[in-house]
Amino acid sequence: MALLTRRGAEPRAAMRRAGELGKRTEYLTFLLGTDMYAVPIGVIAEILKPPPITEVPRAARQILGVMSVRGRLVTVVDLRRRFNLPETALGAKSRILLVVSAENDPVGLLVDEVVQVYRLADSEIEQASVLGGEQPPHIAGIGRPTGAILILLDLKPILEG
């Protein structure tokens, strides 16, 4: 009977801790190399395995090409190129995060691997200034859930640039 009482108390304690942290926002995390990035999950419409991508002549360096998703053309942005990271070939864990931009045009963001969803409280998010110096406009902040450091991205400058 004591075991049942203790088990019932654990969920209540977790709920109380969650209440103390306040409102939480869900972030989808992904890898680019060894760095973990995150975007609010609400901006992601779909996660896709990379289909065939057609190169676009004379496109900006960060544009990998275009792909067709259910009959719609989607521009694919290589985030490694966008962030000036070393390029790698598509791997088995590579994914495309489908985002619908403000103009209602779908954009795909190529990432190395989707990791998981974190629910972050405001107290677990720090300003980008903690990194020191002036940060690029696409870095919205740093998430610090237990056991991880996440670079939080603002997709608007990425999609506009």
BELPEFEN-V983087 format. One record per backbone hydrogen bond with DSSP energy under -1.0 kcal/mol. NH is the residue of the N-H (numbers start at 0). CO is the residue of the C=O. If there is no record, write none. Layout:
nh co
NH CO
NH CO
This chain:
nh co
4 0
5 1
6 2
7 3
8 4
9 5
12 8
13 9
14 10
15 11
16 12
17 13
18 14
19 15
20 16
24 119
26 117
27 38
28 115
29 36
30 112
31 34
34 31
36 29
37 150
38 27
40 25
42 39
43 40
44 97
45 97
47 95
53 65
58 55
62 59
63 75
64 75
65 53
66 73
68 71
71 68
73 66
74 105
75 64
76 107
77 61
78 109
81 77
82 78
83 80
84 79
93 90
94 110
95 47
96 108
97 45
98 106
100 104
103 100
106 98
107 74
108 96
109 76
110 94
111 30
112 30
114 28
117 26
119 24
123 120
124 121
125 141
129 126
130 127
131 128
138 135
139 151
140 151
141 125
142 149
143 123
147 144
149 142
150 35
151 140
152 37
153 137
158 154
159 155
160 156
